[in-house]
Amino acid sequence: MKKTTLIKHAKIVNEGTIFSGDILIEGEYIKEIGASISAKSADVHVFDAEGKYVLPGAIDDQVHFREPGLTDKANIATESKAAIAGGITSFIEMPNTNPQTTTIEKLEEKFEIASRTSSANYSFMFGGTNDNLEEILKLDENQVAGLKLFLGSSTGNMLVDDPKVLEKIFENTNMVISVHCEDEGTIKKNFKTYHDEYGDDIPVKFHPKIRSEEACYLSSSRAIELAKKTGARLHVFHLSTGKETDLFTNKIPLKDKKITAEVCIHHLWFSEEDYDEKGTLIKWNPAVKTKTDREQLWEALLDDRIDVIATDHAPHTIKEKQNVYTSAPSGGPLVQHALPAMLEMYHKGKISLEKIVEKMCHNPAILFDVARRGYVKEGYFADLVLVDLNNPWTVKKDNILYKCGWSPFEGATFKSRITDTFLNGTLVYKNGKFKDVKAAKRLTFNR
């Protein structure tokens, strides 16, 4: 017999509206949504959501969970738990692990790990290189989230810098091609200038001067030009400059866009003024830039030139982060605190709840053709997040769930708290505690 749960008295945020109602969950799916639903039998578990908002589970289209090969920093088990506590019920993980996910064999190995250890729904991107086009052509586009290309500096051979190969990849796949855009030549030139002056201990405040606006714009504009030439489906990850936002349109619906954009939490929250306090803890690629850039990113997000909010969750150990500039890696952990941070921006009047749900839940589902997720909708998987908007808490060492044990938000107080997370119809997280149940599933795609 299917397990049945009735969520009563919820404020449901979905498809641009907020309404009071009940949600009947049968098995893994939402069976019914209505103003007042009665429990038909004693077997129905009634869940009172009085005073809480119900959101679709967020879909994070860009995370680095570090498994295999870099598990001193993180692994799929630890980081997916942190995601669930943060209201992210589905993630798409990146290919720059060790070994890199650039063959179908390595991709399937990651799926196997996630099937055993993930607390959240999962999929992976396949990495493009200068020499793996044959593997790309073998991919089943309904079984993998998409392609990831590094058009700026990255590890190993994942930098795709051969224009002929790049054009062939763009011409030969129907999948979403997600790109990290920073121009390598510009970065190297800028780095030399600062390294000549400071040696390895470059003050971190110069990070956005090294990984500059010019480096970002040059690379992203080239990628867009190539996408237009080839008709490829292009998604530009983690915009960090105001200048880049002018490359994107809000004139057509997302489902019809061939070229889309994303912004990450850290580029919406921090600016270069925070380097003095936070140092390398906010060293990311692309770099956190000026307050003006941050405001222009917000403007583009709210007027729909930017389509998705993601995290680029990329943990490193605190010991690594404490190195001098040239040795301190870029990236930081964010999945546990992304939704609370955006809800804080709601409290500050910066963004509506409906827009948060659009950018973190609906749009990733549309953009990647995720099957039956990203909405509070009958017939969809019951991935649901309950939020108390007035239950403050402070980010401290003892409540950080990342394996690396630190957060750039440490010391921040958030007004909103994720109290409960349902995954595929199962309550998996409640009031800071995880249920001992296995509910995660591999994401599928309707393409």
PEZI-V202946 format. One record per backbone hydrogen bond with DSSP energy under -1.0 kcal/mol. NH is the residue of the N-H (numbers start at 1). CO is the residue of the C=O. E is the energy in kcal/mol with one decimal. If there is no record, write none. Layout:
# PEZI-V202946
((NH & CO & E) (NH & CO & E))
This chain:
# PEZI-V202946
((5 & 25 & -2.5) (6 & 45 & -3.1) (7 & 23 & -3.0) (8 & 47 & -2.8) (10 & 21 & -2.3) (11 & 52 & -2.0) (12 & 19 & -3.3) (13 & 54 & -2.7) (14 & 17 & -2.4) (17 & 14 & -1.5) (19 & 12 & -2.0) (21 & 10 & -2.4) (22 & 34 & -3.5) (23 & 7 & -2.5) (24 & 32 & -3.2) (25 & 5 & -3.6) (26 & 29 & -2.4) (27 & 3 & -3.5) (29 & 26 & -1.8) (30 & 380 & -2.8) (31 & 24 & -2.8) (32 & 24 & -1.6) (34 & 22 & -1.9) (44 & 41 & -1.3) (45 & 4 & -2.6) (47 & 6 & -3.4) (49 & 8 & -2.8) (52 & 49 & -2.6) (53 & 387 & -2.5) (54 & 11 & -2.8) (55 & 385 & -2.8) (57 & 383 & -2.5) (58 & 87 & -2.4) (59 & 360 & -2.7) (60 & 90 & -2.7) (63 & 92 & -1.7) (64 & 313 & -3.0) (70 & 66 & -1.9) (73 & 70 & -2.0) (79 & 75 & -2.4) (80 & 76 & -1.9) (81 & 77 & -1.3) (82 & 78 & -1.8) (83 & 79 & -2.0) (84 & 80 & -2.1) (85 & 81 & -2.2) (86 & 82 & -1.1) (87 & 84 & -1.5) (88 & 83 & -2.8) (89 & 58 & -1.5) (90 & 58 & -1.7) (91 & 121 & -2.1) (92 & 60 & -2.2) (93 & 123 & -2.4) (94 & 63 & -2.5) (97 & 95 & -1.9) (98 & 68 & -2.5) (101 & 95 & -2.4) (102 & 100 & -1.9) (107 & 103 & -2.1) (108 & 104 & -2.4) (109 & 105 & -1.6) (110 & 106 & -1.6) (111 & 107 & -1.9) (112 & 108 & -2.1) (113 & 109 & -2.0) (114 & 110 & -2.6) (115 & 111 & -2.3) (116 & 112 & -1.1) (117 & 113 & -2.2) (118 & 114 & -2.4) (121 & 89 & -2.7) (122 & 441 & -1.7) (123 & 91 & -1.3) (125 & 93 & -2.8) (126 & 146 & -2.5) (127 & 101 & -3.1) (128 & 148 & -2.4) (136 & 132 & -1.9) (137 & 133 & -2.1) (139 & 136 & -1.3) (143 & 140 & -2.1) (145 & 124 & -1.4) (147 & 176 & -2.6) (148 & 126 & -2.5) (149 & 178 & -2.8) (151 & 180 & -2.6) (158 & 155 & -1.9) (160 & 150 & -2.5) (166 & 162 & -2.5) (167 & 163 & -2.2) (168 & 164 & -1.9) (169 & 165 & -2.5) (170 & 166 & -2.5) (171 & 167 & -2.0) (172 & 168 & -1.4) (177 & 233 & -3.1) (178 & 147 & -3.3) (179 & 235 & -2.3) (180 & 149 & -2.2) (183 & 215 & -1.7) (187 & 183 & -2.0) (188 & 184 & -2.6) (189 & 185 & -2.0) (190 & 186 & -2.5) (191 & 187 & -3.0) (192 & 188 & -2.1) (193 & 189 & -1.5) (194 & 190 & -1.7) (195 & 191 & -3.2) (196 & 192 & -2.6) (198 & 194 & -2.8) (199 & 195 & -2.4) (202 & 200 & -1.4) (206 & 203 & -2.2) (207 & 204 & -2.2) (209 & 206 & -1.1) (210 & 206 & -2.0) (211 & 207 & -3.0) (212 & 210 & -1.4) (216 & 212 & -2.0) (217 & 213 & -3.0) (218 & 214 & -2.6) (219 & 215 & -1.4) (220 & 216 & -2.8) (221 & 217 & -2.5) (222 & 218 & -1.5) (223 & 219 & -2.3) (224 & 220 & -2.2) (225 & 221 & -2.1) (226 & 222 & -2.3) (227 & 223 & -2.3) (228 & 224 & -2.5) (229 & 225 & -2.0) (230 & 226 & -2.4) (231 & 227 & -2.2) (234 & 258 & -2.3) (235 & 177 & -2.8) (236 & 260 & -2.7) (237 & 179 & -2.2) (239 & 262 & -2.9) (246 & 243 & -1.1) (247 & 244 & -2.2) (248 & 245 & -1.4) (256 & 253 & -1.5) (257 & 254 & -1.5) (260 & 234 & -2.6) (262 & 236 & -1.8) (263 & 308 & -2.5) (265 & 310 & -1.7) (268 & 264 & -1.1) (269 & 265 & -1.3) (270 & 266 & -2.2) (272 & 289 & -2.3) (274 & 271 & -2.4) (275 & 272 & -1.2) (278 & 274 & -3.0) (279 & 275 & -2.4) (281 & 278 & -1.9) (282 & 279 & -1.5) (283 & 280 & -1.8) (294 & 290 & -2.3) (295 & 291 & -2.4) (296 & 292 & -2.3) (297 & 293 & -2.4) (298 & 294 & -2.2) (299 & 295 & -2.3) (300 & 296 & -2.2) (301 & 297 & -2.2) (302 & 298 & -2.6) (303 & 299 & -1.7) (305 & 300 & -1.8) (306 & 300 & -2.1) (307 & 261 & -1.9) (308 & 261 & -1.3) (309 & 359 & -1.9) (310 & 263 & -2.0) (312 & 62 & -1.7) (314 & 332 & -2.9) (321 & 317 & -2.0) (322 & 318 & -1.3) (323 & 320 & -1.5) (326 & 200 & -1.7) (327 & 324 & -1.6) (328 & 324 & -1.9) (331 & 283 & -3.1) (337 & 334 & -1.2) (338 & 334 & -1.2) (341 & 337 & -2.0) (342 & 338 & -2.1) (343 & 339 & -2.6) (344 & 340 & -1.6) (345 & 341 & -1.4) (346 & 342 & -1.5) (347 & 343 & -2.0) (348 & 344 & -1.5) (349 & 346 & -1.8) (350 & 345 & -2.8) (356 & 352 & -2.0) (357 & 353 & -2.3) (358 & 354 & -2.1) (359 & 355 & -2.4) (360 & 356 & -2.2) (361 & 357 & -2.1) (362 & 357 & -1.9) (363 & 358 & -3.1) (365 & 361 & -1.2) (366 & 362 & -2.2) (367 & 363 & -3.2) (368 & 364 & -2.1) (370 & 365 & -1.8) (371 & 444 & -2.8) (379 & 30 & -3.2) (380 & 377 & -2.1) (381 & 372 & -2.2) (382 & 28 & -2.9) (383 & 381 & -2.0) (384 & 422 & -1.3) (385 & 55 & -2.8) (386 & 420 & -2.8) (387 & 53 & -2.8) (388 & 417 & -2.6) (391 & 415 & -2.5) (393 & 414 & -2.2) (395 & 412 & -2.7) (399 & 396 & -1.8) (400 & 397 & -1.1) (405 & 402 & -1.2) (410 & 407 & -1.6) (411 & 395 & -2.9) (412 & 409 & -3.0) (414 & 393 & -2.8) (417 & 388 & -2.4) (419 & 386 & -2.3) (420 & 386 & -1.3) (421 & 429 & -2.2) (422 & 384 & -3.3) (423 & 426 & -3.0) (425 & 382 & -2.2) (426 & 423 & -2.0) (428 & 421 & -2.5) (429 & 421 & -1.3) (430 & 433 & -3.0) (431 & 419 & -3.4) (433 & 430 & -1.8) (435 & 428 & -2.4) (437 & 435 & -2.0) (443 & 122 & -2.7) (445 & 142 & -1.3) (446 & 369 & -2.7))
